[in-house]
Amino acid sequence: MQQVCPLDLGRDKLIEYTSEWSGDRFADGRPRVPDSLIEDLQDVTVTQAWAALTNAGFPWQYEGDFMCTHPGQVLIGRALTAVYMPRRPDMRKLMEEKGVQSGYIGDQISWPIDQLSDGDVYVADVFGKIEQGPVIGDNLSTAIYRKSGRGVVHDAAVRDIDGIRALVGFTSFVRGAHPSYASPTIMLAGINTVVRIGHVTVMPGDIVLGRDDGVVFIPPHLVEKVVRTAQVVRLRDVFGKLRLREEKYTPGQIDDRWTSEIEEDFWRWFEAQGDALPFSMDVVQTLLKERTW
């Protein structure tokens, strides 16, 4: 049975606030972007994703200034969110009582982990806290990875960084490392609710794309657009570099908006690729009509 945190958005509200997503959903109401589409993000850069989102009217989906626990690796998955606040004894006491009534076991910091499923990324808003900010260390990281097969975006420090780095595949983005422990100073205020990670408003079910240069949070209804746009950009980059090596066009011509001559040349080259392309010409033409690059 799906557990509910006392300060969740709740399934109905979550569906309402992610209404632009028309596909499948999890039992908790989070949008369920298909695994195949999420896997396509492996080849998408943060820059490509940011550009596509900005062009779609979502310019504040990127956050940098993270420490990546596993440099060079990529973090991709569906956001399961949690928000923490400075501890207020009366409120924390009530939350503890309601948590027990809802079936939660143990300290509050373990509750979001209980909710994780395969493919989730634990996104925790701990208001950038460093000293007494670590909500997770190597033990809880091990539990997170066992349940989700992914990592975390943790807007605070973590502890036991050596143990975390020893977890192969647990790619995570954190604000730093500190040996202290957060529990005495904070309280859990919600799971699967709207959170703030730096400059970004993150909703449960957003798709996380983390690389060495930062993290992008992609609204579910824009994931396919991000993937397809990035594929077209890569395709045009391949063509542009090819023509530059051939010295058919100058760098200025390729870097500027293409002339009709170059566009026609691109389409002839594109058609010659045949089945080697990962998408149809209709998809490319649609995206190119919407482009602002």
Rosetta silent file (secondary structure, phi, psi, omega in degrees, C-alpha in Angstrom):
SEQUENCE: MQQVCPLDLGRDKLIEYTSEWSGDRFADGRPRVPDSLIEDLQDVTVTQAWAALTNAGFPWQYEGDFMCTHPGQVLIGRALTAVYMPRRPDMRKLMEEKGVQSGYIGDQISWPIDQLSDGDVYVADVFGKIEQGPVIGDNLSTAIYRKSGRGVVHDAAVRDIDGIRALVGFTSFVRGAHPSYASPTIMLAGINTVVRIGHVTVMPGDIVLGRDDGVVFIPPHLVEKVVRTAQVVRLRDVFGKLRLREEKYTPGQIDDRWTSEIEEDFWRWFEAQGDALPFSMDVVQTLLKERTW
SCORE:     score description
SCORE:     0.000 S_00000001
   1 L     0.000  136.090 -177.709    0.000    0.000    0.000 S_00000001
   2 L   -69.668  124.085  177.346    1.302    3.440   -0.945 S_00000001
   3 L   -77.814  152.117  179.034    2.377    5.413    2.107 S_00000001
   4 L  -125.364  125.680  175.295    1.429    9.065    2.366 S_00000001
   5 L   -75.531  142.265 -177.582    3.532   11.652    4.166 S_00000001
   6 L   -54.034  -27.966 -179.917    1.415   14.012    6.292 S_00000001
   7 L  -114.846   33.285  171.548    2.536   17.009    4.215 S_00000001
   8 L   -68.396  160.982  165.783    2.469   15.467    0.731 S_00000001
   9 L   -64.473  -36.683 -174.008    0.781   17.199   -2.167 S_00000001
  10 L    89.002  153.682 -173.962   -1.325   14.051   -2.454 S_00000001
  11 H   -57.084  -48.865 -175.200   -2.204   12.183   -5.644 S_00000001
  12 H   -63.804  -44.244  179.091   -5.021   14.469   -6.814 S_00000001
  13 H   -66.014  -39.229  179.701   -3.062   17.686   -6.294 S_00000001
  14 H   -62.939  -41.846  176.794    0.032   16.204   -7.907 S_00000001
  15 H   -63.259  -41.361  179.746   -1.976   15.248  -10.985 S_00000001
  16 H   -61.606  -43.621 -176.200   -3.478   18.734  -11.076 S_00000001
  17 H   -81.970   -4.801  173.632   -0.102   20.455  -10.895 S_00000001
  18 L  -123.774   38.318 -171.194    1.418   18.212  -13.588 S_00000001
  19 L   -69.601  -15.829  178.142   -1.621   18.289  -15.851 S_00000001
  20 L   -74.703  -11.911  173.343    0.405   18.921  -19.021 S_00000001
  21 L   -86.575  125.343 -176.473    1.584   15.323  -18.764 S_00000001
  22 L  -112.015    5.954 -177.035   -0.977   13.055  -20.464 S_00000001
  23 L   -93.273 -159.311 -178.022    0.776    9.694  -20.139 S_00000001
  24 L   -65.946  160.663  177.721    0.944    6.971  -17.488 S_00000001
  25 E  -137.305  157.445  172.354    1.384    7.703  -13.797 S_00000001
  26 L   -78.222  169.591  179.171    2.622    5.920  -10.702 S_00000001
  27 L   -59.896  -29.257 -179.928    0.261    5.053   -7.874 S_00000001
  28 L   -80.714   -2.235  178.914    1.456    8.179   -6.030 S_00000001
  29 L    99.110  -10.286 -179.289    0.398   10.363   -8.978 S_00000001
  30 L   -65.731  139.977  173.384    3.857   11.087  -10.353 S_00000001
  31 E   -57.436  139.465 -179.513    4.138   11.187  -14.159 S_00000001
  32 L  -112.218   84.542  176.936    5.669    7.981  -15.491 S_00000001
  33 L   -64.826  134.083 -176.853    7.867    8.946  -18.415 S_00000001
  34 L   -57.262  142.849  179.550    8.685    5.777  -20.416 S_00000001
  35 H   -57.100  -38.768 -177.208   12.004    4.108  -19.618 S_00000001
  36 H   -62.436  -37.381  179.727   12.976    4.105  -23.289 S_00000001
  37 H   -72.467  -37.940  177.313   12.677    7.893  -23.488 S_00000001
  38 H   -63.481  -41.052  179.051   14.628    8.355  -20.269 S_00000001
  39 H   -62.430  -31.729  178.316   17.418    6.143  -21.636 S_00000001
  40 H   -62.714  -20.517  179.424   17.618    8.395  -24.702 S_00000001
  41 H   -71.819  -11.547  179.521   18.792   11.179  -22.377 S_00000001
  42 H   -56.026  -31.109 -176.735   22.115    9.354  -21.932 S_00000001
  43 H   -98.765    4.843 -178.084   23.393   11.134  -25.041 S_00000001
  44 L   -95.330  131.471  177.545   21.924   14.551  -24.212 S_00000001
  45 L   -84.957  162.065  176.141   24.232   17.187  -22.740 S_00000001
  46 H   -61.119  -40.478 -179.927   23.217   19.648  -20.047 S_00000001
  47 H   -62.450  -44.386  179.004   23.726   22.476  -22.539 S_00000001
  48 H   -63.293  -42.791  179.771   21.437   20.846  -25.106 S_00000001
  49 H   -65.201  -44.085  179.183   18.751   20.180  -22.513 S_00000001
  50 H   -60.154  -44.229 -179.315   18.965   23.712  -21.119 S_00000001
  51 H   -62.660  -44.309 -179.639   18.671   25.228  -24.602 S_00000001
  52 H   -64.002  -41.198  179.848   15.632   23.114  -25.493 S_00000001
  53 H   -68.278  -40.414  178.068   13.911   23.953  -22.198 S_00000001
  54 H   -62.293  -43.110  178.149   14.688   27.657  -22.528 S_00000001
  55 H   -64.521  -25.500  179.304   13.268   27.683  -26.031 S_00000001
  56 L   -87.832    1.981  178.334   10.139   26.006  -24.649 S_00000001
  57 L    93.898   15.807  179.699    9.692   28.775  -22.068 S_00000001
  58 L  -122.053   74.646 -174.162   11.335   27.028  -19.089 S_00000001
  59 L   -81.314   -8.020 -173.686   14.625   28.936  -18.541 S_00000001
  60 L  -112.825   46.905 -178.920   15.058   28.146  -14.818 S_00000001
  61 L  -108.396    5.510 -178.023   15.520   24.367  -14.895 S_00000001
  62 E  -111.520  139.071  172.811   19.313   24.278  -14.462 S_00000001
  63 E  -136.065  131.142  178.941   21.297   24.281  -11.238 S_00000001
  64 L  -113.482 -155.099  178.548   25.086   24.189  -10.964 S_00000001
  65 L    59.617   37.098  175.016   27.663   24.552   -8.173 S_00000001
  66 L  -102.835  158.708  165.245   27.351   20.904   -7.163 S_00000001
  67 E  -101.268  123.080  177.802   30.003   18.407   -6.181 S_00000001
  68 E   -88.642  126.272 -177.776   29.532   15.207   -8.187 S_00000001
  69 L   -69.623  -24.105 -178.368   30.321   12.126   -6.108 S_00000001
  70 L  -133.237   76.612 -176.246   31.254   10.146   -9.221 S_00000001
  71 L   -53.461  142.124  178.653   32.792   12.561  -11.774 S_00000001
  72 L    89.054  -11.484  178.083   32.363   11.639  -15.402 S_00000001
  73 L   -98.931  166.831 -175.038   29.211    9.615  -14.811 S_00000001
  74 L  -117.278  137.827  175.623   25.634   10.567  -15.651 S_00000001
  75 E  -110.023  121.009  179.052   22.606   10.644  -13.352 S_00000001
  76 E  -137.885  134.610  176.361   19.231   10.135  -15.010 S_00000001
  77 E   170.767 -179.466 -178.412   15.906    9.228  -13.457 S_00000001
  78 E   -89.628  133.288 -177.078   12.518   10.299  -12.134 S_00000001
  79 E   -74.256  127.232  162.802   12.487   12.719   -9.226 S_00000001
  80 E  -111.958  117.427 -168.447   11.054   11.642   -5.905 S_00000001
  81 E   -99.470  154.487  172.027   11.213   14.804   -3.830 S_00000001
  82 E  -146.063  143.474  178.781   11.570   15.591   -0.141 S_00000001
  83 E  -123.763  133.136  177.895   11.724   18.932    1.627 S_00000001
  84 E  -115.532  152.671  178.431   13.353   19.589    4.991 S_00000001
  85 E  -135.427  163.333  174.881   13.108   22.674    7.204 S_00000001
  86 E   -56.981  141.219 -171.471   14.838   23.936   10.350 S_00000001
  87 L   -66.116  130.934  172.326   13.624   21.917   13.287 S_00000001
  88 L  -125.186  113.215 -169.208   10.614   23.216   15.226 S_00000001
  89 H   -54.567  -43.565 -176.500    9.889   20.855   18.144 S_00000001
  90 H   -66.569  -39.692  179.769    6.092   21.138   18.218 S_00000001
  91 H   -71.078  -41.465  179.588    5.747   20.587   14.489 S_00000001
  92 H   -62.442  -40.587  179.496    8.285   17.754   14.411 S_00000001
  93 H   -59.654  -45.329  179.200    6.478   15.977   17.248 S_00000001
  94 H   -64.565  -40.785  178.651    3.184   16.140   15.353 S_00000001
  95 H   -62.807  -38.410  177.892    4.877   14.942   12.155 S_00000001
  96 H   -61.935  -44.716 -179.830    6.352   11.993   14.046 S_00000001
  97 H   -63.571  -43.920  179.839    2.903   11.040   15.348 S_00000001
  98 H   -68.176  -33.214  177.785    1.303   11.340   11.919 S_00000001
  99 H   -64.518  -42.296  177.239    4.158    9.393   10.377 S_00000001
 100 H   -62.085  -41.743  178.401    3.573    6.469   12.730 S_00000001
 101 H   -63.167  -30.214 -179.635   -0.144    6.580   11.875 S_00000001
 102 L   -86.520   -3.321  175.349    0.780    6.451    8.173 S_00000001
 103 L    98.475    8.982  178.715    2.958    3.390    8.659 S_00000001
 104 L   -77.775  150.166 -178.220    6.420    4.920    8.598 S_00000001
 105 L  -125.605  139.881  174.650    9.201    3.302   10.631 S_00000001
 106 L    83.429 -168.826 -178.269   12.326    4.850   12.084 S_00000001
 107 L   -65.969  153.923 -178.076   13.714    8.367   11.847 S_00000001
 108 H   -56.475  -33.386 -175.482   12.125   10.839    9.445 S_00000001
 109 H   -66.476  -14.880  177.566   15.182   10.910    7.193 S_00000001
 110 H   -89.839  -13.523 -175.192   14.475    7.305    6.192 S_00000001
 111 H   -61.181  -46.877  178.638   10.858    7.956    5.158 S_00000001
 112 H   -61.327  -34.608 -179.798   11.568    9.233    1.628 S_00000001
 113 H   -63.911  -35.747  177.417   13.880    6.275    1.049 S_00000001
 114 H   -60.663  -24.210 -175.587   10.997    3.923    1.898 S_00000001
 115 H   -87.907  -13.805 -173.234    9.080    5.473   -1.018 S_00000001
 116 L   -66.842  146.705  172.090   11.745    4.954   -3.681 S_00000001
 117 L  -131.938  171.552 -176.291   11.278    2.559   -6.586 S_00000001
 118 L   -56.540  130.000  178.406   13.535    1.464   -9.434 S_00000001
 119 L    93.044   -2.040  179.282   14.591    4.388  -11.605 S_00000001
 120 E   -83.225  148.509  168.845   13.897    7.109   -9.022 S_00000001
 121 E  -113.651  123.323  179.668   16.318    9.885   -8.138 S_00000001
 122 E   -76.247  113.908 -179.033   15.996   11.109   -4.556 S_00000001
 123 E  -109.983  109.166 -173.069   15.839   14.925   -4.763 S_00000001
 124 E  -114.392  121.967  174.691   16.187   16.471   -1.291 S_00000001
 125 E   -91.352  103.554  178.344   15.757   20.154   -0.487 S_00000001
 126 E  -118.959   35.408  176.156   17.777   20.735    2.677 S_00000001
 127 E    43.284   38.736  173.715   18.137   24.484    2.044 S_00000001
 128 E    66.898   21.431 -172.532   21.828   24.201    1.129 S_00000001
 129 E   -72.148  133.240  178.887   22.884   23.297    4.668 S_00000001
 130 L  -103.554  -74.173  176.257   26.525   22.259    5.146 S_00000001
 131 L   -67.449  128.435 -173.339   27.324   21.947    8.872 S_00000001
 132 L    56.235   33.539  177.354   24.680   19.645   10.372 S_00000001
 133 L  -105.241  -20.812 -176.474   23.253   19.400    6.877 S_00000001
 134 L   -64.654  114.748  172.170   23.975   15.781    5.909 S_00000001
 135 L   -87.990  -25.710 -179.870   20.731   13.850    5.674 S_00000001
 136 L  -128.231  150.889  170.780   22.535   10.920    4.089 S_00000001
 137 L  -130.814 -155.673 -175.194   25.841    9.118    4.510 S_00000001
 138 H   -72.543  -29.729  179.408   27.166    5.864    3.100 S_00000001
 139 H   -67.878  -51.157  179.626   24.618    3.645    4.881 S_00000001
 140 H   -68.662  -31.088  175.229   21.530    5.464    3.619 S_00000001
 141 H   -61.893  -40.112  176.867   23.201    5.878    0.219 S_00000001
 142 H   -61.464  -42.575  178.817   23.514    2.104    0.069 S_00000001
 143 H   -65.583  -40.781  178.571   19.802    1.771    0.877 S_00000001
 144 H   -61.433  -46.393 -177.244   18.885    4.387   -1.744 S_00000001
 145 H   -67.020  -35.995  177.997   20.914    2.638   -4.432 S_00000001
 146 H   -62.880  -38.155 -176.477   19.457   -0.751   -3.543 S_00000001
 147 H   -82.870  -35.285 -171.431   15.903    0.569   -3.957 S_00000001
 148 H  -110.811  -24.224 -175.002   16.324    2.902   -6.931 S_00000001
 149 L    69.041   13.884 -178.983   19.470    1.888   -8.782 S_00000001
 150 L  -127.674 -151.395 -178.987   20.181    5.606   -9.119 S_00000001
 151 L  -133.440 -148.838 -177.783   21.578    8.376   -6.921 S_00000001
 152 E  -136.140  156.619  161.404   20.536   11.637   -5.308 S_00000001
 153 E  -114.712  111.494 -168.715   20.448   15.370   -5.840 S_00000001
 154 E  -120.413  106.388 -177.848   21.050   16.604   -2.310 S_00000001
 155 E   -80.736   64.308  178.650   20.873   20.352   -1.677 S_00000001
 156 E  -178.441  179.663  174.445   23.136   20.083    1.361 S_00000001
 157 E   -78.853  163.814  170.234   26.333   18.348    2.382 S_00000001
 158 E  -120.385  164.668  176.866   26.656   14.583    2.802 S_00000001
 159 L  -115.480  168.361 -179.696   28.744   12.639    5.282 S_00000001
 160 L    56.867   47.353 -173.621   30.964    9.550    4.847 S_00000001
 161 H   -61.554  -33.619  179.139   31.977   10.742    1.384 S_00000001
 162 H   -63.589  -41.316  178.019   34.625    8.002    0.987 S_00000001
 163 H   -67.255  -35.581  178.095   31.988    5.332    1.564 S_00000001
 164 H   -66.033  -43.203 -178.871   29.615    7.027   -0.877 S_00000001
 165 H   -67.410  -20.229  178.459   32.264    7.164   -3.582 S_00000001
 166 L   -77.778  -11.049  178.869   32.866    3.447   -3.094 S_00000001
 167 L   -82.226  103.075 -177.514   29.286    2.745   -4.266 S_00000001
 168 L   -65.517  124.961  177.805   29.717    1.945   -7.941 S_00000001
 169 L    94.665  -12.008 -178.067   26.976    3.602   -9.985 S_00000001
 170 L   -83.724   70.146 -178.149   25.676    5.830   -7.200 S_00000001
 171 L   -77.313  122.813 -174.470   26.157    9.059   -9.147 S_00000001
 172 L  -141.472  156.996 -179.418   25.003   11.987   -7.025 S_00000001
 173 E  -122.706  119.938 -172.939   25.142   15.759   -6.878 S_00000001
 174 E  -135.040  169.661 -177.758   25.654   17.358   -3.470 S_00000001
 175 E   -89.450   -5.251 -178.976   26.789   20.699   -2.026 S_00000001
 176 E   151.129 -165.793  179.262   29.838   19.262   -0.302 S_00000001
 177 E  -132.697  144.792  178.436   30.855   16.946    2.512 S_00000001
 178 L  -154.337  142.031 -176.280   30.799   17.398    6.280 S_00000001
 179 L   -77.492   -6.675 -177.012   31.225   14.905    9.150 S_00000001
 180 L   -76.995  178.351 -174.433   28.254   16.245   11.139 S_00000001
 181 L  -128.754  136.232 -169.668   24.736   14.823   11.221 S_00000001
 182 L   -83.486  -27.582 -166.638   21.574   16.737   10.291 S_00000001
 183 L   -50.825  -39.819 -178.146   18.840   15.027   12.284 S_00000001
 184 L   -67.491  -15.842 -171.539   19.063   17.151   15.489 S_00000001
 185 L  -114.030   -7.994 -175.649   18.621   20.422   13.560 S_00000001
 186 E  -128.905  174.259  172.843   16.080   19.699   10.824 S_00000001
 187 E  -146.947  148.448  175.698   12.708   18.063   10.264 S_00000001
 188 E   -75.184  129.006 -178.992   11.057   16.453    7.268 S_00000001
 189 E  -112.033   -9.805  178.622    8.240   18.661    5.983 S_00000001
 190 E   176.315  149.598  173.498    7.044   16.708    2.959 S_00000001
 191 E  -123.989  143.128 -178.222    7.584   13.902    0.463 S_00000001
 192 L    54.286   54.522  177.247    6.474   14.054   -3.172 S_00000001
 193 L  -136.414  171.377  178.544    5.822   17.750   -2.981 S_00000001
 194 L   -68.301  135.561  179.409    7.157   20.811   -4.774 S_00000001
 195 E  -133.067  162.896  175.443   10.734   21.642   -3.710 S_00000001
 196 E  -113.061  124.122  173.614   13.339   24.253   -4.490 S_00000001
 197 E  -115.766   97.625 -176.597   16.827   23.162   -5.529 S_00000001
 198 L    63.266 -114.360 -178.809   18.858   26.344   -5.839 S_00000001
 199 L   -91.878    0.840 -169.051   17.270   28.305   -8.675 S_00000001
 200 E  -111.770  136.478  167.922   14.931   25.518   -9.759 S_00000001
 201 E   -90.536  120.656 -175.005   11.396   24.599   -8.784 S_00000001
 202 E  -113.203  132.337  176.839   11.253   20.795   -8.934 S_00000001
 203 L  -106.461  148.674  173.300    8.087   18.730   -9.130 S_00000001
 204 L   -56.505  134.641 -179.159    7.773   15.024   -8.323 S_00000001
 205 L    93.563  -10.816  171.214    8.184   13.081  -11.546 S_00000001
 206 L   -57.697  151.292  178.716   10.486   15.623  -13.209 S_00000001
 207 E   -96.639  124.859 -178.022   13.292   13.883  -15.051 S_00000001
 208 E   -89.221  130.806  172.068   16.744   14.527  -13.610 S_00000001
 209 E  -127.851  107.325 -178.482   19.723   14.850  -15.952 S_00000001
 210 E  -117.203  128.883  174.733   22.989   15.349  -14.078 S_00000001
 211 E  -134.073 -179.975 -175.334   26.447   15.652  -15.590 S_00000001
 212 L   -55.666  -28.824 -177.205   29.728   17.186  -14.495 S_00000001
 213 L   -91.933   10.689  174.894   28.520   20.676  -15.455 S_00000001
 214 E   130.191 -168.396 -174.223   25.361   20.543  -13.330 S_00000001
 215 E  -127.756  136.138  173.484   21.812   19.254  -13.180 S_00000001
 216 E  -115.434  135.095  177.213   18.764   19.921  -15.345 S_00000001
 217 E  -107.881  113.661 -170.831   15.259   19.091  -14.129 S_00000001
 218 E  -102.014  118.625  174.497   13.033   18.347  -17.144 S_00000001
 219 L   -56.251  139.144 -173.413    9.237   18.628  -16.833 S_00000001
 220 H   -53.699  -39.812 -176.035    7.771   15.291  -17.977 S_00000001
 221 H   -72.096   -6.729  179.920    5.796   16.740  -20.880 S_00000001
 222 H  -110.197    1.371 -176.668    9.011   18.219  -22.343 S_00000001
 223 H   -62.351  -47.203 -179.204   11.279   15.169  -22.135 S_00000001
 224 H   -62.216  -40.189  178.423   10.574   13.977  -25.670 S_00000001
 225 H   -61.864  -42.177  178.565   11.095   17.486  -27.032 S_00000001
 226 H   -62.052  -45.522 -178.699   14.450   17.727  -25.233 S_00000001
 227 H   -62.968  -49.922 -176.252   15.566   14.349  -26.571 S_00000001
 228 H   -66.947  -40.362  178.727   14.516   14.989  -30.162 S_00000001
 229 H   -62.533  -43.074  179.004   15.901   18.523  -30.219 S_00000001
 230 H   -62.918  -38.219  178.687   19.255   17.295  -28.907 S_00000001
 231 H   -63.578  -41.778  179.471   19.326   14.575  -31.555 S_00000001
 232 H   -67.250  -41.424  178.332   18.723   17.121  -34.303 S_00000001
 233 H   -60.256  -44.084  178.681   21.363   19.477  -32.880 S_00000001
 234 H   -62.831  -39.655 -179.905   23.890   16.629  -32.835 S_00000001
 235 H   -63.826  -43.657  178.709   22.942   15.714  -36.364 S_00000001
 236 H   -67.979  -32.916  175.956   23.424   19.276  -37.584 S_00000001
 237 H   -64.774  -41.148  178.160   26.743   19.443  -35.722 S_00000001
 238 H   -60.441  -46.798  179.591   27.927   16.310  -37.534 S_00000001
 239 H   -62.501  -46.187 -178.000   26.945   17.812  -40.872 S_00000001
 240 H   -61.437  -44.511  179.961   28.503   21.193  -40.053 S_00000001
 241 H   -65.719  -37.422  177.447   31.835   19.709  -38.972 S_00000001
 242 H   -59.729  -47.380 -178.068   31.855   17.487  -42.067 S_00000001
 243 H   -69.823  -30.706  176.265   31.418   20.473  -44.379 S_00000001
 244 H   -67.719  -41.518  177.661   34.036   22.477  -42.461 S_00000001
 245 H   -63.902  -35.415  178.535   36.581   19.678  -42.903 S_00000001
 246 L   -77.181   -9.644 -177.492   35.717   19.605  -46.593 S_00000001
 247 L    59.324   31.347  176.286   36.109   23.416  -46.627 S_00000001
 248 L   -77.031  -35.064  177.918   32.813   23.689  -48.469 S_00000001
 249 L  -127.796  159.151  177.880   31.615   26.407  -46.068 S_00000001
 250 L   -86.448  160.535  175.507   33.391   28.875  -43.826 S_00000001
 251 H   -56.079  -37.433  179.249   33.118   28.816  -40.003 S_00000001
 252 H   -63.106  -36.542  178.865   31.100   32.008  -40.212 S_00000001
 253 H   -69.504  -39.803 -178.181   28.563   30.379  -42.503 S_00000001
 254 H   -73.899  -37.847 -178.285   28.157   27.331  -40.274 S_00000001
 255 H   -75.331  -23.347  179.684   27.978   29.290  -37.007 S_00000001
 256 L   -84.711  173.102  173.399   25.404   31.742  -38.376 S_00000001
 257 L   -62.452  130.983 -171.512   21.813   30.902  -39.227 S_00000001
 258 L   -68.227  142.916  174.699   22.088   28.695  -42.268 S_00000001
 259 L   -74.260  168.274  178.135   21.263   30.007  -45.709 S_00000001
 260 H   -60.778  -32.608  178.750   18.760   28.205  -47.918 S_00000001
 261 H   -63.393  -46.095 -179.339   21.701   26.720  -49.823 S_00000001
 262 H   -68.410  -39.788  178.200   23.155   25.137  -46.674 S_00000001
 263 H   -59.897  -44.638  179.377   19.718   23.984  -45.498 S_00000001
 264 H   -64.300  -40.194  177.171   19.097   22.240  -48.822 S_00000001
 265 H   -62.065  -42.271  178.542   22.544   20.668  -48.652 S_00000001
 266 H   -60.539  -45.083 -176.693   21.782   19.463  -45.115 S_00000001
 267 H   -67.813  -34.452  175.803   18.498   17.835  -46.187 S_00000001
 268 H   -65.008  -43.048  177.700   20.162   16.060  -49.101 S_00000001
 269 H   -64.707  -41.194 -179.332   22.811   14.757  -46.705 S_00000001
 270 H   -60.925  -47.389 -178.939   20.134   13.844  -44.164 S_00000001
 271 H   -62.290  -30.110 -178.541   18.103   11.827  -46.678 S_00000001
 272 H   -73.293  -15.093 -178.859   21.237    9.933  -47.675 S_00000001
 273 H   -74.942  -24.811  175.701   21.661    8.641  -44.096 S_00000001
 274 H    59.805 -134.719 -174.602   18.610    6.398  -44.459 S_00000001
 275 H   -73.292   -3.097 -179.873   17.880    3.968  -41.632 S_00000001
 276 H   -71.643  -15.532 -178.276   20.980    5.011  -39.712 S_00000001
 277 L   -83.546  146.376 -177.313   19.035    7.859  -38.119 S_00000001
 278 L   -85.044    7.789 -177.855   17.227    7.321  -34.771 S_00000001
 279 L  -156.088  165.617 -176.112   14.123    9.265  -35.845 S_00000001
 280 L   -84.715  163.517  177.373   12.002   10.030  -38.871 S_00000001
 281 H   -63.172  -34.099  179.414   12.261   13.029  -41.164 S_00000001
 282 H   -59.140  -42.233  179.149    8.821   14.173  -39.968 S_00000001
 283 H   -62.469  -45.938 -178.610   10.174   14.486  -36.419 S_00000001
 284 H   -63.226  -45.946 -178.478   13.203   16.462  -37.601 S_00000001
 285 H   -61.945  -39.954  178.597   11.157   18.777  -39.812 S_00000001
 286 H   -61.709  -45.300 -178.677    8.737   19.512  -36.978 S_00000001
 287 H   -68.853  -37.472 -179.810   11.544   20.396  -34.598 S_00000001
 288 H   -67.111  -32.133  176.737   13.391   22.478  -37.152 S_00000001
 289 H   -66.097  -29.957 -178.194   10.274   24.543  -37.783 S_00000001
 290 H   -91.281   -4.580 -170.080   10.131   25.333  -34.049 S_00000001
 291 L   -68.081  154.033  171.266   13.833   26.001  -33.654 S_00000001
 292 L  -124.101    5.555  178.375   15.335   29.273  -32.472 S_00000001
 293 L   -85.928    0.000    0.000   18.981   28.242  -32.912 S_00000001
